[in-house]
Amino acid sequence: MRKKYDFSGARKNPYAGKLKKQITLRIDQPTIQFFRESSESSGIPYQTLINLDLRDCAQGRKLPAASSLGAPRS
């Protein structure tokens, strides 16, 4: 390992804007279990499956029905 490195010709990572951001989510156990089982059958990590599903909803501007959120009915 060198004692000193020259980064004068370095450039910023062009993909830095596309990197994922770590956050904390509270997800119920049946939902996690569903994605873990799907992960085993597809070979795709369960967190990646969750991200793909959320991205699909965001791109399609889809929101869950209020009844599935446990919202009180009027």
N, C-alpha and C positions, 0 to 999 in steps of 0.2 A: 504494500500500500504506500502511495506517495505521501510525503509530508505536506505538499501543497499542490493544489490543482488550479488550472487556469480556466476560468469560466467566462473570460472576456468575449469569446465568440459564441457563447450560448444564446439560445433563443427560448422564449416562453413556450410551454406546451400548448400546441394548437387545439388539443382536445380537452384542456382544463375546464372549459365551459360546459362540456358534456358529462363531466364526472358526476357520480351520484353523491347525494348528501345523506349522511346518517342522521336519522331521527328516531324518536321513541314512539311506538304505537301500542295501544292496548287493544289486542285482538282476542276474541273469545276462543276458548279451547276447541270447540267443534270446527271453527273456521281454520285454525292452524292445522288441525288434524286432516281436514279435507285437502289442504295444499301440500302437506307432507306426504299423504297417500298419492296424490297426483304426481308429486315429485318422484316418488319411487317408480311409478309406472312409466313416466316420461323421460326420466334421467336428467331432468332440469332441476336445479336447486329450488327449494320451495320459496325462498325469498325472491328469486328471479321470477317465479310464476306469479307471486303476489304483485310484484312490480309491473309485469306485463299486463295483468288484469286491470290494475289501477290506471296504467297508461292508456289502455283501450277505452276505459270509461272516460278519462279526461279528454282524449282526442275526439270521442263521440259526444262529448258534453252530456254524458248520461249520469243521472243522479238516482240513487235508490229510492224506491217508494217510501213515503213517510211511515207507512204501516210496518215496513220491515225494520225501521229504526227504533221501534218501541215507543213511538210518539203517542201521546194520549189522543184518543178519538173524540171528535166533537159531536 
